[in-house]
Amino acid sequence: MKSVGLALVPLLFLRRMAPKERGRMLALLATYVYLAFLMLAVLNPTVDRNSLELTKVFFSASYVVLALWLGYGLVLLGVRIMKPSIPPPE
């Protein structure tokens, strides 16, 4: 569950991003919505075990987007932590 929280960190920094990076993040969000929720609506799996096993492979592609967001979240948190809050005196 912690990894999902870290995957959502880039969405918190969305307003601070440059337009190009913001567009990439929104494109990844649209890709995730398609791969997860619209795929669920299109496949419409039943609750029996055989159907769930057959459709499980189609949802594995959405984990790629979560992995990208997790990486972006770790980088953004690392930059935020390492960035000095008070500029050094001149």
HTML snippet that shows the backbone in 3Dmol.js (N, CA, C, O; Angstrom):
<script src="https://3Dmol.org/build/3Dmol-min.js"></script>
<div id="view" style="width:600px;height:400px;position:relative"></div>
<script>
const pdb = `
ATOM      1  N   MET A   1       0.807  -1.186   0.000  1.00  0.00           N
ATOM      2  CA  MET A   1       0.000   0.000   0.000  1.00  0.00           C
ATOM      3  C   MET A   1       0.856   1.258   0.000  1.00  0.00           C
ATOM      4  O   MET A   1       0.437   2.295  -0.513  1.00  0.00           O
ATOM      5  N   LYS A   2       2.067   1.171   0.579  1.00  0.00           N
ATOM      6  CA  LYS A   2       2.955   2.324   0.586  1.00  0.00           C
ATOM      7  C   LYS A   2       3.385   2.689  -0.825  1.00  0.00           C
ATOM      8  O   LYS A   2       3.555   3.866  -1.145  1.00  0.00           O
ATOM      9  N   SER A   3       3.560   1.684  -1.665  1.00  0.00           N
ATOM     10  CA  SER A   3       4.006   1.968  -3.026  1.00  0.00           C
ATOM     11  C   SER A   3       2.924   2.698  -3.817  1.00  0.00           C
ATOM     12  O   SER A   3       3.242   3.514  -4.682  1.00  0.00           O
ATOM     13  N   VAL A   4       1.669   2.423  -3.539  1.00  0.00           N
ATOM     14  CA  VAL A   4       0.593   3.145  -4.220  1.00  0.00           C
ATOM     15  C   VAL A   4       0.592   4.596  -3.776  1.00  0.00           C
ATOM     16  O   VAL A   4       0.341   5.493  -4.582  1.00  0.00           O
ATOM     17  N   GLY A   5       0.871   4.834  -2.505  1.00  0.00           N
ATOM     18  CA  GLY A   5       0.966   6.214  -2.014  1.00  0.00           C
ATOM     19  C   GLY A   5       2.107   6.964  -2.669  1.00  0.00           C
ATOM     20  O   GLY A   5       1.964   8.131  -3.032  1.00  0.00           O
ATOM     21  N   LEU A   6       3.248   6.292  -2.821  1.00  0.00           N
ATOM     22  CA  LEU A   6       4.382   6.927  -3.504  1.00  0.00           C
ATOM     23  C   LEU A   6       4.092   7.124  -4.984  1.00  0.00           C
ATOM     24  O   LEU A   6       4.607   8.062  -5.592  1.00  0.00           O
ATOM     25  N   ALA A   7       3.283   6.265  -5.567  1.00  0.00           N
ATOM     26  CA  ALA A   7       2.932   6.418  -6.978  1.00  0.00           C
ATOM     27  C   ALA A   7       2.026   7.629  -7.193  1.00  0.00           C
ATOM     28  O   ALA A   7       1.970   8.168  -8.298  1.00  0.00           O
ATOM     29  N   LEU A   8       1.322   8.056  -6.157  1.00  0.00           N
ATOM     30  CA  LEU A   8       0.437   9.219  -6.282  1.00  0.00           C
ATOM     31  C   LEU A   8       1.132  10.542  -5.974  1.00  0.00           C
ATOM     32  O   LEU A   8       0.544  11.607  -6.162  1.00  0.00           O
ATOM     33  N   VAL A   9       2.372  10.485  -5.503  1.00  0.00           N
ATOM     34  CA  VAL A   9       3.125  11.707  -5.179  1.00  0.00           C
ATOM     35  C   VAL A   9       3.285  12.625  -6.390  1.00  0.00           C
ATOM     36  O   VAL A   9       3.142  13.837  -6.227  1.00  0.00           O
ATOM     37  N   PRO A  10       3.576  12.123  -7.601  1.00  0.00           N
ATOM     38  CA  PRO A  10       3.709  13.044  -8.733  1.00  0.00           C
ATOM     39  C   PRO A  10       2.449  13.858  -9.011  1.00  0.00           C
ATOM     40  O   PRO A  10       2.540  14.970  -9.532  1.00  0.00           O
ATOM     41  N   LEU A  11       1.283  13.327  -8.674  1.00  0.00           N
ATOM     42  CA  LEU A  11       0.060  14.095  -8.879  1.00  0.00           C
ATOM     43  C   LEU A  11      -0.033  15.275  -7.918  1.00  0.00           C
ATOM     44  O   LEU A  11      -0.711  16.259  -8.213  1.00  0.00           O
ATOM     45  N   LEU A  12       0.647  15.187  -6.757  1.00  0.00           N
ATOM     46  CA  LEU A  12       0.673  16.303  -5.823  1.00  0.00           C
ATOM     47  C   LEU A  12       1.548  17.446  -6.335  1.00  0.00           C
ATOM     48  O   LEU A  12       1.310  18.608  -6.005  1.00  0.00           O
ATOM     49  N   PHE A  13       2.547  17.121  -7.131  1.00  0.00           N
ATOM     50  CA  PHE A  13       3.466  18.119  -7.676  1.00  0.00           C
ATOM     51  C   PHE A  13       3.035  18.596  -9.070  1.00  0.00           C
ATOM     52  O   PHE A  13       3.817  19.246  -9.764  1.00  0.00           O
ATOM     53  N   LEU A  14       1.832  18.290  -9.476  1.00  0.00           N
ATOM     54  CA  LEU A  14       1.393  18.576 -10.841  1.00  0.00           C
ATOM     55  C   LEU A  14       1.404  20.074 -11.151  1.00  0.00           C
ATOM     56  O   LEU A  14       1.778  20.468 -12.255  1.00  0.00           O
ATOM     57  N   ARG A  15       1.007  20.903 -10.208  1.00  0.00           N
ATOM     58  CA  ARG A  15       0.963  22.354 -10.454  1.00  0.00           C
ATOM     59  C   ARG A  15       2.361  22.966 -10.562  1.00  0.00           C
ATOM     60  O   ARG A  15       2.540  23.992 -11.218  1.00  0.00           O
ATOM     61  N   ARG A  16       3.332  22.353  -9.933  1.00  0.00           N
ATOM     62  CA  ARG A  16       4.694  22.890  -9.946  1.00  0.00           C
ATOM     63  C   ARG A  16       5.494  22.440 -11.161  1.00  0.00           C
ATOM     64  O   ARG A  16       6.594  22.941 -11.394  1.00  0.00           O
ATOM     65  N   MET A  17       4.965  21.515 -11.927  1.00  0.00           N
ATOM     66  CA  MET A  17       5.696  20.981 -13.086  1.00  0.00           C
ATOM     67  C   MET A  17       5.593  21.925 -14.270  1.00  0.00           C
ATOM     68  O   MET A  17       4.665  22.726 -14.385  1.00  0.00           O
ATOM     69  N   ALA A  18       6.583  21.800 -15.147  1.00  0.00           N
ATOM     70  CA  ALA A  18       6.538  22.535 -16.408  1.00  0.00           C
ATOM     71  C   ALA A  18       5.423  21.940 -17.272  1.00  0.00           C
ATOM     72  O   ALA A  18       5.032  20.789 -17.074  1.00  0.00           O
ATOM     73  N   PRO A  19       4.916  22.714 -18.220  1.00  0.00           N
ATOM     74  CA  PRO A  19       3.806  22.208 -19.040  1.00  0.00           C
ATOM     75  C   PRO A  19       4.122  20.904 -19.771  1.00  0.00           C
ATOM     76  O   PRO A  19       3.243  20.057 -19.933  1.00  0.00           O
ATOM     77  N   LYS A  20       5.347  20.739 -20.205  1.00  0.00           N
ATOM     78  CA  LYS A  20       5.712  19.519 -20.921  1.00  0.00           C
ATOM     79  C   LYS A  20       5.622  18.295 -20.009  1.00  0.00           C
ATOM     80  O   LYS A  20       5.074  17.263 -20.396  1.00  0.00           O
ATOM     81  N   GLU A  21       6.164  18.420 -18.796  1.00  0.00           N
ATOM     82  CA  GLU A  21       6.109  17.313 -17.847  1.00  0.00           C
ATOM     83  C   GLU A  21       4.685  17.077 -17.353  1.00  0.00           C
ATOM     84  O   GLU A  21       4.288  15.935 -17.122  1.00  0.00           O
ATOM     85  N   ARG A  22       3.922  18.146 -17.191  1.00  0.00           N
ATOM     86  CA  ARG A  22       2.528  18.014 -16.783  1.00  0.00           C
ATOM     87  C   ARG A  22       1.736  17.258 -17.840  1.00  0.00           C
ATOM     88  O   ARG A  22       0.880  16.436 -17.512  1.00  0.00           O
ATOM     89  N   GLY A  23       2.020  17.534 -19.100  1.00  0.00           N
ATOM     90  CA  GLY A  23       1.360  16.812 -20.182  1.00  0.00           C
ATOM     91  C   GLY A  23       1.699  15.332 -20.173  1.00  0.00           C
ATOM     92  O   GLY A  23       0.842  14.489 -20.438  1.00  0.00           O
ATOM     93  N   ARG A  24       2.963  15.017 -19.866  1.00  0.00           N
ATOM     94  CA  ARG A  24       3.357  13.606 -19.775  1.00  0.00           C
ATOM     95  C   ARG A  24       2.626  12.904 -18.643  1.00  0.00           C
ATOM     96  O   ARG A  24       2.165  11.773 -18.800  1.00  0.00           O
ATOM     97  N   MET A  25       2.522  13.575 -17.504  1.00  0.00           N
ATOM     98  CA  MET A  25       1.851  12.953 -16.367  1.00  0.00           C
ATOM     99  C   MET A  25       0.363  12.753 -16.644  1.00  0.00           C
ATOM    100  O   MET A  25      -0.208  11.729 -16.270  1.00  0.00           O
ATOM    101  N   LEU A  26      -0.253  13.713 -17.287  1.00  0.00           N
ATOM    102  CA  LEU A  26      -1.670  13.564 -17.620  1.00  0.00           C
ATOM    103  C   LEU A  26      -1.879  12.494 -18.692  1.00  0.00           C
ATOM    104  O   LEU A  26      -2.896  11.801 -18.689  1.00  0.00           O
ATOM    105  N   ALA A  27      -0.923  12.362 -19.600  1.00  0.00           N
ATOM    106  CA  ALA A  27      -1.005  11.285 -20.590  1.00  0.00           C
ATOM    107  C   ALA A  27      -0.869   9.923 -19.921  1.00  0.00           C
ATOM    108  O   ALA A  27      -1.557   8.973 -20.297  1.00  0.00           O
ATOM    109  N   LEU A  28       0.013   9.822 -18.931  1.00  0.00           N
ATOM    110  CA  LEU A  28       0.130   8.575 -18.179  1.00  0.00           C
ATOM    111  C   LEU A  28      -1.138   8.291 -17.384  1.00  0.00           C
ATOM    112  O   LEU A  28      -1.539   7.135 -17.251  1.00  0.00           O
ATOM    113  N   LEU A  29      -1.773   9.333 -16.856  1.00  0.00           N
ATOM    114  CA  LEU A  29      -3.029   9.149 -16.136  1.00  0.00           C
ATOM    115  C   LEU A  29      -4.118   8.624 -17.074  1.00  0.00           C
ATOM    116  O   LEU A  29      -4.870   7.718 -16.715  1.00  0.00           O
ATOM    117  N   ALA A  30      -4.195   9.197 -18.269  1.00  0.00           N
ATOM    118  CA  ALA A  30      -5.175   8.715 -19.245  1.00  0.00           C
ATOM    119  C   ALA A  30      -4.877   7.276 -19.662  1.00  0.00           C
ATOM    120  O   ALA A  30      -5.795   6.477 -19.846  1.00  0.00           O
ATOM    121  N   THR A  31      -3.607   6.952 -19.808  1.00  0.00           N
ATOM    122  CA  THR A  31      -3.227   5.585 -20.157  1.00  0.00           C
ATOM    123  C   THR A  31      -3.615   4.616 -19.051  1.00  0.00           C
ATOM    124  O   THR A  31      -4.105   3.521 -19.325  1.00  0.00           O
ATOM    125  N   TYR A  32      -3.397   5.015 -17.805  1.00  0.00           N
ATOM    126  CA  TYR A  32      -3.753   4.146 -16.693  1.00  0.00           C
ATOM    127  C   TYR A  32      -5.261   3.934 -16.626  1.00  0.00           C
ATOM    128  O   TYR A  32      -5.726   2.817 -16.400  1.00  0.00           O
ATOM    129  N   VAL A  33      -6.025   5.008 -16.823  1.00  0.00           N
ATOM    130  CA  VAL A  33      -7.484   4.874 -16.793  1.00  0.00           C
ATOM    131  C   VAL A  33      -7.947   3.923 -17.874  1.00  0.00           C
ATOM    132  O   VAL A  33      -8.831   3.098 -17.643  1.00  0.00           O
ATOM    133  N   TYR A  34      -7.354   4.031 -19.062  1.00  0.00           N
ATOM    134  CA  TYR A  34      -7.728   3.120 -20.131  1.00  0.00           C
ATOM    135  C   TYR A  34      -7.339   1.687 -19.792  1.00  0.00           C
ATOM    136  O   TYR A  34      -8.150   0.771 -19.926  1.00  0.00           O
ATOM    137  N   LEU A  35      -6.107   1.498 -19.355  1.00  0.00           N
ATOM    138  CA  LEU A  35      -5.619   0.141 -19.118  1.00  0.00           C
ATOM    139  C   LEU A  35      -6.308  -0.537 -17.938  1.00  0.00           C
ATOM    140  O   LEU A  35      -6.451  -1.759 -17.938  1.00  0.00           O
ATOM    141  N   ALA A  36      -6.730   0.210 -16.953  1.00  0.00           N
ATOM    142  CA  ALA A  36      -7.330  -0.403 -15.772  1.00  0.00           C
ATOM    143  C   ALA A  36      -8.855  -0.443 -15.853  1.00  0.00           C
ATOM    144  O   ALA A  36      -9.453  -1.519 -15.828  1.00  0.00           O
ATOM    145  N   PHE A  37      -9.471   0.709 -15.949  1.00  0.00           N
ATOM    146  CA  PHE A  37     -10.921   0.761 -15.796  1.00  0.00           C
ATOM    147  C   PHE A  37     -11.687   0.481 -17.095  1.00  0.00           C
ATOM    148  O   PHE A  37     -12.677  -0.251 -17.086  1.00  0.00           O
ATOM    149  N   LEU A  38     -11.237   1.056 -18.193  1.00  0.00           N
ATOM    150  CA  LEU A  38     -11.942   0.772 -19.435  1.00  0.00           C
ATOM    151  C   LEU A  38     -11.730  -0.670 -19.892  1.00  0.00           C
ATOM    152  O   LEU A  38     -12.615  -1.266 -20.505  1.00  0.00           O
ATOM    153  N   MET A  39     -10.563  -1.225 -19.593  1.00  0.00           N
ATOM    154  CA  MET A  39     -10.329  -2.630 -19.907  1.00  0.00           C
ATOM    155  C   MET A  39     -11.267  -3.517 -19.100  1.00  0.00           C
ATOM    156  O   MET A  39     -11.745  -4.538 -19.594  1.00  0.00           O
ATOM    157  N   LEU A  40     -11.524  -3.131 -17.877  1.00  0.00           N
ATOM    158  CA  LEU A  40     -12.466  -3.867 -17.046  1.00  0.00           C
ATOM    159  C   LEU A  40     -13.868  -3.823 -17.651  1.00  0.00           C
ATOM    160  O   LEU A  40     -14.578  -4.829 -17.666  1.00  0.00           O
ATOM    161  N   ALA A  41     -14.257  -2.662 -18.145  1.00  0.00           N
ATOM    162  CA  ALA A  41     -15.582  -2.532 -18.748  1.00  0.00           C
ATOM    163  C   ALA A  41     -15.674  -3.301 -20.069  1.00  0.00           C
ATOM    164  O   ALA A  41     -16.710  -3.892 -20.372  1.00  0.00           O
ATOM    165  N   VAL A  42     -14.604  -3.294 -20.844  1.00  0.00           N
ATOM    166  CA  VAL A  42     -14.630  -3.981 -22.139  1.00  0.00           C
ATOM    167  C   VAL A  42     -14.630  -5.494 -21.957  1.00  0.00           C
ATOM    168  O   VAL A  42     -15.405  -6.200 -22.602  1.00  0.00           O
ATOM    169  N   LEU A  43     -13.759  -5.994 -21.076  1.00  0.00           N
ATOM    170  CA  LEU A  43     -13.666  -7.444 -20.877  1.00  0.00           C
ATOM    171  C   LEU A  43     -14.839  -7.997 -20.084  1.00  0.00           C
ATOM    172  O   LEU A  43     -15.289  -9.115 -20.336  1.00  0.00           O
ATOM    173  N   ASN A  44     -15.338  -7.220 -19.126  1.00  0.00           N
ATOM    174  CA  ASN A  44     -16.463  -7.617 -18.294  1.00  0.00           C
ATOM    175  C   ASN A  44     -16.308  -9.040 -17.760  1.00  0.00           C
ATOM    176  O   ASN A  44     -17.117  -9.913 -18.077  1.00  0.00           O
ATOM    177  N   PRO A  45     -15.275  -9.276 -16.954  1.00  0.00           N
ATOM    178  CA  PRO A  45     -15.050 -10.643 -16.463  1.00  0.00           C
ATOM    179  C   PRO A  45     -16.103 -11.048 -15.435  1.00  0.00           C
ATOM    180  O   PRO A  45     -16.593 -10.229 -14.657  1.00  0.00           O
ATOM    181  N   THR A  46     -16.428 -12.315 -15.460  1.00  0.00           N
ATOM    182  CA  THR A  46     -17.348 -12.833 -14.449  1.00  0.00           C
ATOM    183  C   THR A  46     -16.545 -13.179 -13.197  1.00  0.00           C
ATOM    184  O   THR A  46     -15.319 -13.072 -13.193  1.00  0.00           O
ATOM    185  N   VAL A  47     -17.226 -13.586 -12.153  1.00  0.00           N
ATOM    186  CA  VAL A  47     -16.550 -13.820 -10.889  1.00  0.00           C
ATOM    187  C   VAL A  47     -16.046 -15.253 -10.726  1.00  0.00           C
ATOM    188  O   VAL A  47     -15.504 -15.588  -9.673  1.00  0.00           O
ATOM    189  N   ASP A  48     -16.205 -16.094 -11.723  1.00  0.00           N
ATOM    190  CA  ASP A  48     -15.689 -17.450 -11.573  1.00  0.00           C
ATOM    191  C   ASP A  48     -14.172 -17.470 -11.742  1.00  0.00           C
ATOM    192  O   ASP A  48     -13.593 -16.584 -12.370  1.00  0.00           O
ATOM    193  N   ARG A  49     -13.551 -18.476 -11.181  1.00  0.00           N
ATOM    194  CA  ARG A  49     -12.089 -18.560 -11.107  1.00  0.00           C
ATOM    195  C   ARG A  49     -11.442 -18.636 -12.484  1.00  0.00           C
ATOM    196  O   ARG A  49     -10.400 -18.021 -12.711  1.00  0.00           O
ATOM    197  N   ASN A  50     -12.037 -19.371 -13.391  1.00  0.00           N
ATOM    198  CA  ASN A  50     -11.463 -19.539 -14.727  1.00  0.00           C
ATOM    199  C   ASN A  50     -11.440 -18.216 -15.497  1.00  0.00           C
ATOM    200  O   ASN A  50     -10.454 -17.905 -16.165  1.00  0.00           O
ATOM    201  N   SER A  51     -12.500 -17.456 -15.409  1.00  0.00           N
ATOM    202  CA  SER A  51     -12.567 -16.168 -16.092  1.00  0.00           C
ATOM    203  C   SER A  51     -11.553 -15.179 -15.513  1.00  0.00           C
ATOM    204  O   SER A  51     -10.928 -14.422 -16.256  1.00  0.00           O
ATOM    205  N   LEU A  52     -11.393 -15.186 -14.207  1.00  0.00           N
ATOM    206  CA  LEU A  52     -10.434 -14.281 -13.577  1.00  0.00           C
ATOM    207  C   LEU A  52      -9.007 -14.624 -13.976  1.00  0.00           C
ATOM    208  O   LEU A  52      -8.193 -13.725 -14.181  1.00  0.00           O
ATOM    209  N   GLU A  53      -8.693 -15.901 -14.087  1.00  0.00           N
ATOM    210  CA  GLU A  53      -7.351 -16.312 -14.502  1.00  0.00           C
ATOM    211  C   GLU A  53      -7.079 -15.922 -15.953  1.00  0.00           C
ATOM    212  O   GLU A  53      -5.957 -15.546 -16.291  1.00  0.00           O
ATOM    213  N   LEU A  54      -8.082 -16.008 -16.803  1.00  0.00           N
ATOM    214  CA  LEU A  54      -7.892 -15.672 -18.217  1.00  0.00           C
ATOM    215  C   LEU A  54      -7.735 -14.175 -18.446  1.00  0.00           C
ATOM    216  O   LEU A  54      -6.988 -13.767 -19.334  1.00  0.00           O
ATOM    217  N   THR A  55      -8.417 -13.356 -17.670  1.00  0.00           N
ATOM    218  CA  THR A  55      -8.369 -11.909 -17.887  1.00  0.00           C
ATOM    219  C   THR A  55      -7.281 -11.217 -17.074  1.00  0.00           C
ATOM    220  O   THR A  55      -7.032 -10.027 -17.270  1.00  0.00           O
ATOM    221  N   LYS A  56      -6.634 -11.935 -16.170  1.00  0.00           N
ATOM    222  CA  LYS A  56      -5.609 -11.330 -15.324  1.00  0.00           C
ATOM    223  C   LYS A  56      -4.443 -10.768 -16.139  1.00  0.00           C
ATOM    224  O   LYS A  56      -3.868  -9.749 -15.757  1.00  0.00           O
ATOM    225  N   VAL A  57      -4.089 -11.398 -17.233  1.00  0.00           N
ATOM    226  CA  VAL A  57      -2.943 -10.953 -18.029  1.00  0.00           C
ATOM    227  C   VAL A  57      -3.199  -9.614 -18.707  1.00  0.00           C
ATOM    228  O   VAL A  57      -2.252  -8.884 -18.997  1.00  0.00           O
ATOM    229  N   PHE A  58      -4.444  -9.281 -18.962  1.00  0.00           N
ATOM    230  CA  PHE A  58      -4.738  -8.014 -19.625  1.00  0.00           C
ATOM    231  C   PHE A  58      -4.528  -6.818 -18.693  1.00  0.00           C
ATOM    232  O   PHE A  58      -4.287  -5.707 -19.165  1.00  0.00           O
ATOM    233  N   PHE A  59      -4.617  -7.030 -17.392  1.00  0.00           N
ATOM    234  CA  PHE A  59      -4.481  -5.936 -16.438  1.00  0.00           C
ATOM    235  C   PHE A  59      -3.047  -5.730 -15.984  1.00  0.00           C
ATOM    236  O   PHE A  59      -2.761  -4.760 -15.282  1.00  0.00           O
ATOM    237  N   SER A  60      -2.148  -6.610 -16.362  1.00  0.00           N
ATOM    238  CA  SER A  60      -0.758  -6.462 -15.926  1.00  0.00           C
ATOM    239  C   SER A  60      -0.083  -5.250 -16.571  1.00  0.00           C
ATOM    240  O   SER A  60       0.895  -4.741 -16.022  1.00  0.00           O
ATOM    241  N   ALA A  61      -0.566  -4.783 -17.699  1.00  0.00           N
ATOM    242  CA  ALA A  61       0.031  -3.615 -18.354  1.00  0.00           C
ATOM    243  C   ALA A  61      -0.182  -2.341 -17.545  1.00  0.00           C
ATOM    244  O   ALA A  61       0.612  -1.407 -17.653  1.00  0.00           O
ATOM    245  N   SER A  62      -1.227  -2.288 -16.745  1.00  0.00           N
ATOM    246  CA  SER A  62      -1.458  -1.082 -15.945  1.00  0.00           C
ATOM    247  C   SER A  62      -0.422  -0.942 -14.832  1.00  0.00           C
ATOM    248  O   SER A  62      -0.224   0.155 -14.310  1.00  0.00           O
ATOM    249  N   TYR A  63       0.243  -2.039 -14.461  1.00  0.00           N
ATOM    250  CA  TYR A  63       1.295  -1.956 -13.444  1.00  0.00           C
ATOM    251  C   TYR A  63       2.528  -1.222 -13.969  1.00  0.00           C
ATOM    252  O   TYR A  63       3.314  -0.703 -13.177  1.00  0.00           O
ATOM    253  N   VAL A  64       2.708  -1.171 -15.256  1.00  0.00           N
ATOM    254  CA  VAL A  64       3.832  -0.429 -15.835  1.00  0.00           C
ATOM    255  C   VAL A  64       3.664   1.063 -15.537  1.00  0.00           C
ATOM    256  O   VAL A  64       4.625   1.740 -15.168  1.00  0.00           O
ATOM    257  N   VAL A  65       2.459   1.562 -15.696  1.00  0.00           N
ATOM    258  CA  VAL A  65       2.191   2.975 -15.406  1.00  0.00           C
ATOM    259  C   VAL A  65       2.394   3.258 -13.923  1.00  0.00           C
ATOM    260  O   VAL A  65       2.955   4.293 -13.562  1.00  0.00           O
ATOM    261  N   LEU A  66       1.945   2.350 -13.062  1.00  0.00           N
ATOM    262  CA  LEU A  66       2.163   2.545 -11.629  1.00  0.00           C
ATOM    263  C   LEU A  66       3.649   2.527 -11.289  1.00  0.00           C
ATOM    264  O   LEU A  66       4.091   3.272 -10.415  1.00  0.00           O
ATOM    265  N   ALA A  67       4.420   1.688 -11.969  1.00  0.00           N
ATOM    266  CA  ALA A  67       5.858   1.652 -11.731  1.00  0.00           C
ATOM    267  C   ALA A  67       6.524   2.957 -12.171  1.00  0.00           C
ATOM    268  O   ALA A  67       7.434   3.444 -11.500  1.00  0.00           O
ATOM    269  N   LEU A  68       6.078   3.524 -13.292  1.00  0.00           N
ATOM    270  CA  LEU A  68       6.617   4.818 -13.731  1.00  0.00           C
ATOM    271  C   LEU A  68       6.286   5.912 -12.727  1.00  0.00           C
ATOM    272  O   LEU A  68       7.148   6.723 -12.389  1.00  0.00           O
ATOM    273  N   TRP A  69       5.053   5.943 -12.248  1.00  0.00           N
ATOM    274  CA  TRP A  69       4.673   6.933 -11.255  1.00  0.00           C
ATOM    275  C   TRP A  69       5.443   6.741  -9.961  1.00  0.00           C
ATOM    276  O   TRP A  69       5.810   7.718  -9.308  1.00  0.00           O
ATOM    277  N   LEU A  70       5.691   5.506  -9.586  1.00  0.00           N
ATOM    278  CA  LEU A  70       6.476   5.237  -8.386  1.00  0.00           C
ATOM    279  C   LEU A  70       7.885   5.797  -8.535  1.00  0.00           C
ATOM    280  O   LEU A  70       8.415   6.401  -7.603  1.00  0.00           O
ATOM    281  N   GLY A  71       8.491   5.600  -9.695  1.00  0.00           N
ATOM    282  CA  GLY A  71       9.817   6.158  -9.949  1.00  0.00           C
ATOM    283  C   GLY A  71       9.817   7.671  -9.933  1.00  0.00           C
ATOM    284  O   GLY A  71      10.705   8.286  -9.343  1.00  0.00           O
ATOM    285  N   TYR A  72       8.830   8.281 -10.574  1.00  0.00           N
ATOM    286  CA  TYR A  72       8.725   9.739 -10.548  1.00  0.00           C
ATOM    287  C   TYR A  72       8.523  10.244  -9.119  1.00  0.00           C
ATOM    288  O   TYR A  72       9.111  11.251  -8.724  1.00  0.00           O
ATOM    289  N   GLY A  73       7.698   9.552  -8.353  1.00  0.00           N
ATOM    290  CA  GLY A  73       7.450   9.960  -6.975  1.00  0.00           C
ATOM    291  C   GLY A  73       8.696   9.896  -6.117  1.00  0.00           C
ATOM    292  O   GLY A  73       8.945  10.796  -5.315  1.00  0.00           O
ATOM    293  N   LEU A  74       9.485   8.839  -6.276  1.00  0.00           N
ATOM    294  CA  LEU A  74      10.727   8.720  -5.517  1.00  0.00           C
ATOM    295  C   LEU A  74      11.719   9.809  -5.901  1.00  0.00           C
ATOM    296  O   LEU A  74      12.397  10.367  -5.038  1.00  0.00           O
ATOM    297  N   VAL A  75      11.807  10.111  -7.193  1.00  0.00           N
ATOM    298  CA  VAL A  75      12.717  11.166  -7.643  1.00  0.00           C
ATOM    299  C   VAL A  75      12.267  12.524  -7.110  1.00  0.00           C
ATOM    300  O   VAL A  75      13.087  13.303  -6.624  1.00  0.00           O
ATOM    301  N   LEU A  76      10.974  12.811  -7.197  1.00  0.00           N
ATOM    302  CA  LEU A  76      10.482  14.099  -6.716  1.00  0.00           C
ATOM    303  C   LEU A  76      10.659  14.253  -5.210  1.00  0.00           C
ATOM    304  O   LEU A  76      11.012  15.332  -4.734  1.00  0.00           O
ATOM    305  N   LEU A  77      10.420  13.192  -4.464  1.00  0.00           N
ATOM    306  CA  LEU A  77      10.640  13.266  -3.018  1.00  0.00           C
ATOM    307  C   LEU A  77      12.121  13.406  -2.692  1.00  0.00           C
ATOM    308  O   LEU A  77      12.481  14.144  -1.775  1.00  0.00           O
ATOM    309  N   GLY A  78      12.975  12.719  -3.419  1.00  0.00           N
ATOM    310  CA  GLY A  78      14.409  12.840  -3.202  1.00  0.00           C
ATOM    311  C   GLY A  78      14.913  14.238  -3.476  1.00  0.00           C
ATOM    312  O   GLY A  78      15.727  14.767  -2.718  1.00  0.00           O
ATOM    313  N   VAL A  79      14.439  14.842  -4.552  1.00  0.00           N
ATOM    314  CA  VAL A  79      14.833  16.221  -4.873  1.00  0.00           C
ATOM    315  C   VAL A  79      14.304  17.177  -3.816  1.00  0.00           C
ATOM    316  O   VAL A  79      14.999  18.107  -3.408  1.00  0.00           O
ATOM    317  N   ARG A  80      13.091  16.950  -3.378  1.00  0.00           N
ATOM    318  CA  ARG A  80      12.479  17.826  -2.370  1.00  0.00           C
ATOM    319  C   ARG A  80      13.224  17.738  -1.035  1.00  0.00           C
ATOM    320  O   ARG A  80      13.411  18.746  -0.354  1.00  0.00           O
ATOM    321  N   ILE A  81      13.644  16.530  -0.670  1.00  0.00           N
ATOM    322  CA  ILE A  81      14.359  16.354   0.593  1.00  0.00           C
ATOM    323  C   ILE A  81      15.767  16.929   0.511  1.00  0.00           C
ATOM    324  O   ILE A  81      16.236  17.548   1.466  1.00  0.00           O
ATOM    325  N   MET A  82      16.443  16.736  -0.608  1.00  0.00           N
ATOM    326  CA  MET A  82      17.833  17.177  -0.736  1.00  0.00           C
ATOM    327  C   MET A  82      17.963  18.664  -1.054  1.00  0.00           C
ATOM    328  O   MET A  82      19.043  19.232  -0.894  1.00  0.00           O
ATOM    329  N   LYS A  83      16.916  19.285  -1.486  1.00  0.00           N
ATOM    330  CA  LYS A  83      16.957  20.716  -1.810  1.00  0.00           C
ATOM    331  C   LYS A  83      17.001  21.518  -0.510  1.00  0.00           C
ATOM    332  O   LYS A  83      16.129  21.357   0.345  1.00  0.00           O
ATOM    333  N   PRO A  84      17.998  22.374  -0.355  1.00  0.00           N
ATOM    334  CA  PRO A  84      18.065  23.151   0.897  1.00  0.00           C
ATOM    335  C   PRO A  84      16.924  24.145   0.956  1.00  0.00           C
ATOM    336  O   PRO A  84      16.615  24.813  -0.031  1.00  0.00           O
ATOM    337  N   SER A  85      16.308  24.237   2.107  1.00  0.00           N
ATOM    338  CA  SER A  85      15.184  25.164   2.252  1.00  0.00           C
ATOM    339  C   SER A  85      15.658  26.601   2.456  1.00  0.00           C
ATOM    340  O   SER A  85      14.953  27.542   2.093  1.00  0.00           O
ATOM    341  N   ILE A  86      16.846  26.776   3.035  1.00  0.00           N
ATOM    342  CA  ILE A  86      17.398  28.117   3.239  1.00  0.00           C
ATOM    343  C   ILE A  86      18.629  28.254   2.347  1.00  0.00           C
ATOM    344  O   ILE A  86      19.554  27.447   2.435  1.00  0.00           O
ATOM    345  N   PRO A  87      18.643  29.264   1.500  1.00  0.00           N
ATOM    346  CA  PRO A  87      19.814  29.424   0.628  1.00  0.00           C
ATOM    347  C   PRO A  87      21.065  29.757   1.441  1.00  0.00           C
ATOM    348  O   PRO A  87      20.976  30.437   2.463  1.00  0.00           O
ATOM    349  N   PRO A  88      22.229  29.281   0.993  1.00  0.00           N
ATOM    350  CA  PRO A  88      23.452  29.582   1.737  1.00  0.00           C
ATOM    351  C   PRO A  88      23.768  31.086   1.672  1.00  0.00           C
ATOM    352  O   PRO A  88      23.471  31.746   0.676  1.00  0.00           O
ATOM    353  N   PRO A  89      24.366  31.610   2.732  1.00  0.00           N
ATOM    354  CA  PRO A  89      24.698  33.055   2.734  1.00  0.00           C
ATOM    355  C   PRO A  89      25.801  33.358   1.731  1.00  0.00           C
ATOM    356  O   PRO A  89      26.679  32.536   1.469  1.00  0.00           O
ATOM    357  N   GLU A  90      25.728  34.545   1.187  1.00  0.00           N
ATOM    358  CA  GLU A  90      26.732  34.934   0.184  1.00  0.00           C
ATOM    359  C   GLU A  90      27.822  35.763   0.803  1.00  0.00           C
ATOM    360  O   GLU A  90      28.750  36.179   0.110  1.00  0.00           O
TER     361      GLU A  90
END
`;
const viewer = $3Dmol.createViewer("view");
viewer.addModel(pdb, "pdb");
viewer.setStyle({}, {cartoon: {color: "spectrum"}});
viewer.zoomTo();
viewer.render();
</script>
